Amino acid sequence: MRDWFENLEAREKLFVSAGAIIVALSLIYGFVWAPLDKNHAQVTASVSDWQRSLAELRPLRGSVQDASANTPSPAAGQQSPIIVVDQTLRSRGLEQFRRRSQPTTSNGIRIEFENVAFDDLVLWLGDLADQYGMHVQAGSLSAGSRAGPGRINATLTLERAP
């Protein structure tokens, strides 16, 4: 190969040398630089996603600390279920949708709702579970008679673990 190259004219040597350099640079780019650059772009995107997620979660840290400060005292867990339900319904603005509530046991209550927003009802149930340890033992849900989107009729039996 060296003999062949040496026998070329000067212009041919220049042309072959330039071609060899271009091929070498292409191989370096294709097998070394491009994979490294691709991994760099993926890592950069991943870092920016994590930073965006952290920025979204920072405001929630304050609300979690506020919620733990607002957690009722153990005496609130001793309140009768009817008082707990009444207070929490009023705080969530769901009192107007309650049709009937009736104690079932010393730790239970049956509540009927009419045309209540499903999302609001679920949030209220989450409050009861988190703050008072009351959980749904039985329930039935149906579309509200004057149903708008997301409006339901519900009958729920809630109980607090003794």
C-alpha positions as CSV (number, residue, x, y, z in Angstrom):
1,M,0.0,0.0,0.0
2,R,2.9,2.3,0.8
3,D,4.5,1.6,-2.6
4,W,1.2,2.3,-4.3
5,F,0.9,5.7,-2.5
6,E,4.5,6.6,-3.3
7,N,3.9,6.0,-7.0
8,L,1.0,8.5,-7.2
9,E,1.5,11.9,-8.6
10,A,1.5,14.9,-6.2
11,R,-2.0,15.9,-7.0
12,E,-3.3,12.3,-6.5
13,K,-1.4,12.0,-3.2
14,L,-3.1,15.2,-2.0
15,F,-6.5,13.9,-3.1
16,V,-6.1,10.5,-1.5
17,S,-4.7,12.1,1.7
18,A,-7.7,14.5,1.9
19,G,-10.1,11.6,1.4
20,A,-8.3,9.6,4.1
21,I,-8.6,12.5,6.5
22,I,-12.3,12.9,5.7
23,V,-13.0,9.2,6.2
24,A,-11.0,9.2,9.5
25,L,-13.0,12.3,10.8
26,S,-16.3,10.7,9.7
27,L,-15.4,7.5,11.6
28,I,-14.4,9.4,14.7
29,Y,-17.6,11.4,14.6
30,G,-19.8,8.4,13.9
31,F,-18.4,6.0,16.5
32,V,-17.1,8.4,19.2
33,W,-18.6,11.8,19.2
34,A,-22.2,11.1,18.1
35,P,-22.9,8.5,20.9
36,L,-21.3,10.7,23.5
37,D,-23.3,13.7,22.3
38,K,-26.5,11.6,22.3
39,N,-25.9,10.5,26.0
40,H,-25.1,14.1,26.9
41,A,-28.4,15.3,25.5
42,Q,-30.3,12.6,27.4
43,V,-28.6,13.4,30.7
44,T,-29.3,17.1,30.1
45,A,-33.0,16.5,29.5
46,S,-33.2,14.2,32.5
47,V,-31.6,16.9,34.7
48,S,-33.9,19.5,33.5
49,D,-36.9,17.2,34.1
50,W,-35.7,16.6,37.7
51,Q,-35.2,20.4,38.2
52,R,-38.7,21.1,36.9
53,S,-40.2,18.4,39.2
54,L,-38.4,19.8,42.2
55,A,-39.6,23.3,41.4
56,E,-43.2,22.0,41.3
57,L,-42.8,20.1,44.6
58,R,-41.2,22.9,46.6
59,P,-44.5,24.8,47.2
60,L,-46.1,21.5,48.3
61,R,-43.5,21.1,51.1
62,G,-45.0,24.2,52.8
63,S,-48.5,22.9,52.5
64,V,-47.5,19.5,54.0
65,Q,-45.9,21.3,57.0
66,D,-49.1,23.5,57.3
67,A,-51.3,20.4,57.2
68,S,-49.3,18.6,59.9
69,A,-49.7,21.7,62.1
70,N,-53.5,21.7,61.5
71,T,-53.9,18.0,62.3
72,P,-56.5,17.7,65.0
73,S,-55.5,16.7,68.5
74,P,-56.2,13.2,69.8
75,A,-59.3,14.7,71.5
76,A,-60.7,15.3,68.0
77,G,-60.5,11.6,67.4
78,Q,-62.8,11.1,70.4
79,Q,-65.7,13.2,68.9
80,S,-68.7,11.3,67.8
81,P,-69.0,10.6,64.1
82,I,-72.0,12.8,63.7
83,I,-70.1,15.8,65.0
84,V,-67.0,15.0,62.9
85,V,-69.2,14.5,59.7
86,D,-71.1,17.8,60.4
87,Q,-68.0,19.8,60.9
88,T,-66.1,18.4,57.9
89,L,-69.1,18.7,55.6
90,R,-69.4,22.4,56.5
91,S,-65.7,23.0,56.0
92,R,-65.8,21.5,52.5
93,G,-69.1,23.2,51.6
94,L,-71.0,19.9,51.1
95,E,-73.6,20.4,53.8
96,Q,-76.2,21.5,51.2
97,F,-76.0,18.1,49.5
98,R,-76.6,16.0,52.6
99,R,-80.1,14.6,52.7
100,R,-79.9,12.5,55.8
101,S,-77.4,11.2,58.3
102,Q,-78.0,8.6,61.0
103,P,-75.6,7.0,63.5
104,T,-75.3,3.3,63.0
105,T,-72.9,2.4,65.9
106,S,-70.9,4.4,68.4
107,N,-68.2,4.7,65.8
108,G,-70.3,4.7,62.6
109,I,-72.7,6.8,60.6
110,R,-74.8,6.4,57.5
111,I,-75.0,9.4,55.2
112,E,-77.1,10.1,52.1
113,F,-76.1,12.7,49.5
114,E,-78.1,14.0,46.6
115,N,-76.6,15.6,43.5
116,V,-73.1,16.0,45.1
117,A,-69.9,16.5,43.0
118,F,-68.0,13.3,42.9
119,D,-64.6,14.9,43.2
120,D,-65.6,17.0,46.2
121,L,-67.1,13.9,47.9
122,V,-63.8,11.9,47.4
123,L,-61.8,14.8,48.8
124,W,-64.0,14.9,51.8
125,L,-63.6,11.2,52.3
126,G,-59.9,11.6,52.1
127,D,-60.1,14.3,54.8
128,L,-62.1,11.9,57.1
129,A,-59.6,9.1,56.5
130,D,-56.5,11.3,57.1
131,Q,-57.7,13.3,60.0
132,Y,-60.2,11.2,61.8
133,G,-59.5,7.6,60.8
134,M,-63.0,7.2,59.3
135,H,-63.3,4.9,56.3
136,V,-66.1,3.8,54.0
137,Q,-67.5,0.4,55.1
138,A,-70.3,0.3,52.5
139,G,-71.7,2.6,49.9
140,S,-73.7,3.0,46.7
141,L,-73.4,5.6,44.0
142,S,-75.7,6.5,41.2
143,A,-76.1,9.3,38.7
144,G,-77.9,12.3,40.2
145,S,-81.5,13.0,39.2
146,R,-80.5,16.5,38.1
147,A,-77.2,15.2,37.0
148,G,-74.6,17.6,35.6
149,P,-71.2,16.2,34.7
150,G,-69.7,14.5,37.7
151,R,-72.8,14.8,39.9
152,I,-74.0,11.7,41.8
153,N,-76.3,10.5,44.5
154,A,-74.5,8.5,47.2
155,T,-75.3,6.5,50.3
156,L,-72.2,5.8,52.5
157,T,-71.7,4.0,55.7
158,L,-68.6,5.3,57.5
159,E,-66.9,3.8,60.5
160,R,-63.9,4.7,62.6
161,A,-61.7,2.0,64.0
162,P,-62.1,1.7,67.8
